[in-house]
Amino acid sequence: VQLQASGGGLVQAGDSLRLSCAASGRFFSSYNMAWFRQAPGKEREFVATISVSGSSPDYANSVKGRFTISRDNAKNTMYLQMNSLKPEDTAVYYCAARLGAAYTFPRYYAYWGQGTQVTVSS
């Protein structure tokens, strides 16, 4: 599966953004999907994951209650709705996919999008 992330941009604190991750190839609905992010000088960190059916999303504590992950298997697309953005959310956001169980560690994901920059100004 090939992944293409989009939707990033420059916003102010408190604003919202919606990221998209479009997948090409077959069997998108078979992959557990996730969002990770990486700020300058920091390691890539888990943001959210969603199962093949779209149920049981999981979130990092830092984004819980503000971000919502979802997927549309008919459109081969995953989303990340980000509300109440904070300057500390500034990072490159990556979408990722794997077969099998969903994990919060990036090393378990074999497929990655190219990343989309999100910058939140104070």
N, C-alpha and C positions, 0 to 999 in steps of 0.2 A: 504494500500500500504506500502511495505517495501522499504527503500532507503539505498543505499550503495554508499558512496562518496569515490573517489580515485583520484590519480594523483598529490597529494601534494609532496613537496620535499624541498631541500635546493638549492637555486639559488643565483646568484649575482644580484645586482641592474642593471636594464636594460634588464634582461633576460625575457623569457616568460615561461609560464606553461599553461597546459590545464587540468582543473579538469573535472571529469565525475561524474555523479550521476545516477546509474543504479537502476531502479525500478522493483520490482517484484509484482505480484498481478494483479488484473484486472483494466481496465479502466484508465491506466496512462494518456491517452489523455484527460481525464475529469478533471484533476487536474491542477490548476495554480501552478507553481513551482517557487522557489526562492533560492537564495544563501544568507547566512548570514555569518558573521565571528565574532570571539571573540578573542581578544588579552588578554594576561595575565593581570589580574587586571582591566579589562574593561568589560562593558556590551556587550552582543551580539548585533551586528549592521547589518543593512540592507546593502546588496551589490547590488543585482539585482533581478528582477523578470521577468517572461515571462508568457504570457497567454497560454491557452490551444492550440490555433492555432499556436503559435509561433510569433504572431504579437505583436506589442506594447510593446516592452521591456522597462523596466524602470531601471535606475541606480542611485546609490548614487553619489553625486557630486564628491566625492573623487576618483571614479574610472571611471567616464564618459570619453569616448574617449580612454581609455586604455583597458577596459574589454569588452568582448562581450558574452552575454548569448544566448544560442540556445538550441533547443531540437529536437530530432528525435523520433517522436511518434511510428514509425514502430519498433524502437529498444528499446523503453521504456527507453530512456536515455536523460539526460539533460547535457549540457556542460557549462563551463565557461572558455573562452579563456582569459588569462591574459597576457598582453604585457606591456613592460616598467615598470616592477615591481620595487617597491620602498621598502626600509626597513620598512616603516610604513604599508605596506601591510602584514607584518608578523602577522599570526593569525592561529587559527584553523578555517577552512572553513566548514560550514554545508550546506547541501541541505535540503530543506523543501517543503512540499506539502500541499495544502488545496483545498477543494471544494469551489466554489463560487468565489467572487471577489478576485483579488490579492491585498495584503496589504504589507506595508513595516515594519510592527511591528511583531516581532517574536511570540508574544502571540496569534496571530490569526492562527498560523499554528499548525495543529494537528499531522503531520507526519514529522519525522526528521531522517536524516542519522546520522552516528556515528561521522562524522567529519574527516577531513584530514588536516594535518599540512602543512602550507606553511611558510617557513623561507627565508627571503631575506636579504642577507648580503650586507653591504656597501663596 
